[in-house]
Amino acid sequence: MRQLKRPVRRALLVMHVVVSVGWLGLTLGVLALGLAGATAGSAEAAAGAYRSMNVLGDWLLIPVSLLSLISGVVLSLGTPWGLARYRWVYVKFWLTLVTTAATAFALRARIDAAMADVAAGRAVGAATDLIVAPSVSLGVYAFLTAISVVKPWGPTARGRRLRGPRRDRAASRRYAREPIREG
């Protein structure tokens, strides 16, 4: 993919950061609602928390997670960072992909099961799942944010290969201009 023009790259970067931080905040909200539902003193309060969690899950979790994943991939492919040139980008991609899939298939399924329990007037089974899953996600998103800021680790083997020939060509041109000294 060609490099993105500076204004496009900046706009996409801002959108990616906003969406990713929104995903983190949304997950914190889902965690708070899971805690509220699990510790509610009445069935009505618990049902209200799980209904609210369902609204967030239905309307925001999947679109926000997919937008974060897609904008990150486009950014990585349209900048010198690349998708598989640096370890931190590669780790971010795979963790985002895994958490997006976990959100879509595991967390959403638990929220739907909780809503079915609430609709049937039953106590929500395995309410701890609705606390553990967002807690793990929150930890992953904090880690992703940290490696985005710190940019640890070096290039991947592919990144070294892609970077290596450029340095060799530049060095060979520099040495080709210097006179040969015998001595």
Phi, psi and omega in degrees: 000144179289156177293140178286145175293152186307311180296323179291317180299316181295316179297318179293323178296316178298315179299317180298316180294315180298314181294319181293318176293324175298321178296318177297314179294321177298319178294321176298320177296318178296321177297316179298320179291323176297318176295317180297318179293320182288332184252008182297144180279344181225159179294327180293319179294318178297316179299320178297318179296316181290326175294318177297318178299321180295321178297313178299318180293318182291320188261335188237320189305306184292309180301318181292318179294318179293321179294322176296315179297311183294315180295325177294319178294315179298317178299314182295321181285335183261011179229168178295345179296324180067169181273327183231027179268328181235141184299320183295324179291317180298315178297317179300316180301309184293320178293322177294319178298314180295315181290328175296315178295318179296322177295314184292321189256318184271305183295314179300321179296319179293319178296318178297320178295321178296319179295322177296319177297316180296316181296328180274357179079016179265162172290144182288123179280145178052050179297337179295333176299327181280358173253316183294313183301310178293331178295315178296315179301317180300318176297319179295316182294324176296318177297316179299320178296317181298315182287338174291325181279314186280327182053060182285175176065166183257198179288157174284175177301320177296318179297321177293320179296316181292327181276328185301308183300326179297317179294319180296318179296317180296318179294319181293326177292321180295315181289333179292333180278337181281142177289151179278128181252128177253148183195000000 
